[in-house]
């Protein structure tokens, strides 16, 4: 399995967190190395900052933020 790609989506993700990898419908090609890009945006703000003005990513978007919405 490719190391930079999660095998499953964690249960504690915010429903507003977006990443372009969510929109790929192709099968994973193990002969091509992953990009490892970590570019996220908030679905509510359509920016890299959430409604609270803080950066969004798979680590920062958690239940400690007022804008967090569980999956």
C-alpha positions in Angstrom: 0.0 0.0 0.0 1.2 3.5 -0.8 2.4 5.1 2.5 1.0 8.7 2.0 -2.5 7.5 1.2 -4.7 6.5 4.2 -6.3 3.1 4.0 -9.5 4.5 5.5 -11.0 7.8 6.5 -10.8 8.3 10.2 -14.0 8.6 12.2 -13.0 11.9 13.7 -12.8 13.9 10.5 -14.7 17.1 10.1 -17.5 16.8 7.5 -16.4 20.2 6.0 -12.8 19.1 5.4 -12.0 18.7 1.7 -9.0 17.4 -0.2 -8.6 16.8 -4.0 -7.9 13.2 -3.4 -11.6 12.7 -2.5 -12.6 13.5 -6.1 -10.4 10.9 -7.9 -12.3 8.0 -9.2 -9.4 6.1 -10.7 -7.9 2.9 -9.2 -4.6 3.4 -7.3 -1.6 2.8 -9.6 1.1 1.3 -7.4 3.8 1.8 -10.1 3.4 5.6 -9.6 4.6 7.3 -6.4 2.1 9.4 -4.6 2.4 13.2 -4.6 2.1 13.5 -0.8 0.3 16.8 -1.3 -1.5 17.9 1.8 -3.6 20.8 0.4 -6.9 21.0 2.2 -9.8 23.5 2.2 -12.9 24.0 4.2 -16.2 23.3 2.4 -17.9 26.1 4.4 -15.4 28.9 3.6 -14.0 27.5 0.3 -10.5 28.5 1.6 -7.6 27.1 3.5 -8.9 28.8 6.6 -12.0 27.7 8.5 -14.8 29.9 9.8 -12.8 30.5 12.9 -9.8 31.9 10.9 -7.5 28.9 11.6 -5.8 26.7 9.1 -7.6 23.5 8.0 -6.1 20.1 7.6 -6.6 16.5 8.7 -4.9 17.2 12.1 -6.2 20.7 12.9 -9.8 20.1 12.1 -10.9 18.3 15.2 -13.6 18.5 18.0 -11.7 21.3 19.8 -12.9 23.8 17.2 -16.3 25.4 17.3 -16.8 24.9 13.6 -16.1 21.1 13.7 -18.9 18.8 12.5 -18.4 15.1 12.9 -18.8 12.8 9.9 
